[in-house]
Amino acid sequence: MDADALQSLVEEATFDYTMGDNTLALEKLNRAIDADVQCFDAWLAIAEIHYSTAAYDAALAAAEKAHALNPDDIHINTTLSRIWVELGDKDKAEHYGAQVRLQSWKEELKEPPGSQDSGLSL
């Protein structure tokens, strides 16, 4: 499966999830993982689906795989923080929350000064 087909499969699964069909979404995401075990987007989506159904152990397993592939991603760090909140580990939740803030600040620093509209009219 090429990269475009893989991305389309993940997008289809995301649509299925938003339409309430978790089973079909997970089937498609598992096909994506079978095609490319390093498909970050598929692991992240699997984590989110499991989180939404309160299957926190399964969510954590998928989120950890996604995090191993892209530890600097804001979304996966947010997901891990939310999972650890539900699992009752405040320290780990705060750790991943801090990672989100760090990544956010790094993104802000990439913006050249004055590139953001201040909303002021002269």
CORRAWO-V497176 format. One record per residue. N is the residue number from 1. OMEGA is omega in degrees with one decimal (NA if undefined). Layout:
n->(N & N)
omega->(OMEGA & OMEGA)
This chain:
n->(1 & 2 & 3 & 4 & 5 & 6 & 7 & 8 & 9 & 10 & 11 & 12 & 13 & 14 & 15 & 16 & 17 & 18 & 19 & 20 & 21 & 22 & 23 & 24 & 25 & 26 & 27 & 28 & 29 & 30 & 31 & 32 & 33 & 34 & 35 & 36 & 37 & 38 & 39 & 40 & 41 & 42 & 43 & 44 & 45 & 46 & 47 & 48 & 49 & 50 & 51 & 52 & 53 & 54 & 55 & 56 & 57 & 58 & 59 & 60 & 61 & 62 & 63 & 64 & 65 & 66 & 67 & 68 & 69 & 70 & 71 & 72 & 73 & 74 & 75 & 76 & 77 & 78 & 79 & 80 & 81 & 82 & 83 & 84 & 85 & 86 & 87 & 88 & 89 & 90 & 91 & 92 & 93 & 94 & 95 & 96 & 97 & 98 & 99 & 100 & 101 & 102 & 103 & 104 & 105 & 106 & 107 & 108 & 109 & 110 & 111 & 112 & 113 & 114 & 115 & 116 & 117 & 118 & 119 & 120 & 121 & 122)
omega->(179.6 & -174.4 & 179.9 & 178.7 & 178.5 & 179.1 & 178.2 & 179.0 & 177.8 & 178.7 & 176.2 & 179.8 & 178.0 & 176.7 & 178.4 & 178.8 & -179.5 & 177.6 & 175.0 & -179.3 & -178.9 & -177.9 & 179.4 & 178.6 & -180.0 & 176.4 & -179.3 & 179.5 & 175.7 & 174.3 & 178.3 & 178.9 & 177.3 & 179.9 & -179.6 & -176.4 & 179.9 & 179.0 & -177.3 & -176.7 & 178.8 & 179.4 & 178.8 & 179.8 & 177.3 & 178.8 & -178.5 & 179.0 & 178.9 & 177.4 & -176.7 & 179.5 & 179.2 & 174.3 & -168.9 & 178.0 & 177.6 & 177.2 & -179.9 & -179.7 & 179.3 & -179.4 & 178.6 & 176.5 & 177.7 & -179.1 & 178.3 & 179.7 & -176.3 & -173.9 & -178.9 & -179.1 & -179.5 & -175.4 & -177.8 & 176.5 & 175.3 & 179.6 & 179.2 & 177.4 & 179.7 & 179.6 & -178.0 & 173.3 & -178.6 & 179.6 & 173.7 & 179.0 & -176.3 & -178.0 & 178.9 & 177.6 & 179.4 & 178.0 & -178.0 & 174.3 & 177.1 & 177.7 & 177.9 & 180.0 & 179.0 & -179.9 & 178.1 & 178.7 & 177.9 & 178.3 & 178.7 & -179.0 & 177.9 & 179.3 & 176.8 & 179.3 & 178.3 & -178.4 & 178.9 & 178.3 & -178.4 & -179.7 & 179.8 & 176.4 & 177.7 & NA)
